[in-house]
Amino acid sequence: MNLHYHENINNKDNLLITIGDSWTAGHGVYTDKQYKQYTNNGGHLTGSQLNLQQESFSGSYPSQLASLLNYDLINLGIAGCSNSASAKRLLNHFDNNYKNKYKKVIVIWMLTDPNRISFYSDNCIKSWSYDPAPISKAYFKDVWKGFSDGWLETAFYLKTVYNFCQVNGYLFFYGTGWTVIENKVHTVNINIDQCNLNNMLLIDKFETMLQENNTNKDLFSPICQHPNKKGYKLIAEKIFSVIKEQI
């Protein structure tokens, strides 16, 4: 199966694995050339110019966090990825125990919009969001009946990834950049204890944290409103400070 991901393996003692969407992949980290193209084109980039690949990965919060931790890195983040697709990418493609090679393995999941969906299509995992595709229309018409449905799906995949990490002896942390997870989980009558997630670390409200620190308006990319390299650095440092208390 085709799998878009980034790894930085230097034979270190420990490994960091990250899953999530564009915030994990590092979208918002653009080269000087891309900024110049953006300005010259009247404030937009074409699809080919938006191809970040190594540039975005190198400035992503996982890359910067792995450097702070002095860990090897496998970054499975990809733009537009649903929560279910993130879980599938981790379990299906990396279903081997890295504890055979590393002393410690940490998995971090930055959750996305719980109402994104995923299915297998042409031997690949594909995600859909709020778009005019027939599959999205059918889902929101016939399946998604209210706010809680997406969070019920997310709770299921959180438990799945948590159990996967437990079996393999990995440390698991999760959070999100745009909402307070614990409050949302309670709205569907699933609290942290009932989900068996009480010993997971809740790293929350990255976006609020960035906005509160963004007095110079220089932590977000003007191109796509994702964090830029400075913004991801702040996220990496915040996660690093919390993780260091747990390991």
Number of C-alpha atoms within 10 A of each C-alpha: 9 9 11 12 16 18 14 16 11 10 11 13 13 19 25 24 23 26 28 28 24 19 25 27 32 30 30 27 29 20 12 9 10 18 19 12 16 18 13 11 11 8 12 17 19 10 7 7 14 16 14 18 15 14 15 22 23 18 22 30 29 30 29 21 22 22 13 13 16 15 24 21 24 21 26 24 28 22 14 19 29 27 29 25 25 26 21 19 22 17 15 10 12 12 11 10 14 16 14 9 13 15 12 17 23 19 20 21 24 23 25 24 19 19 23 20 21 18 15 11 9 9 9 12 19 15 20 19 19 12 9 10 10 8 13 17 14 12 15 14 10 9 10 13 11 9 13 18 15 19 21 19 16 23 20 14 18 21 14 16 19 22 16 17 18 12 10 15 15 22 20 22 20 21 22 20 20 15 17 15 20 14 11 16 18 13 14 15 11 17 17 16 9 9 14 14 19 11 11 14 16 16 21 19 15 22 18 13 15 20 14 9 14 13 9 7 11 14 22 21 19 16 19 14 11 19 25 26 24 18 26 29 20 21 24 21 15 15 20 16 12 13 16 9 7 8 8
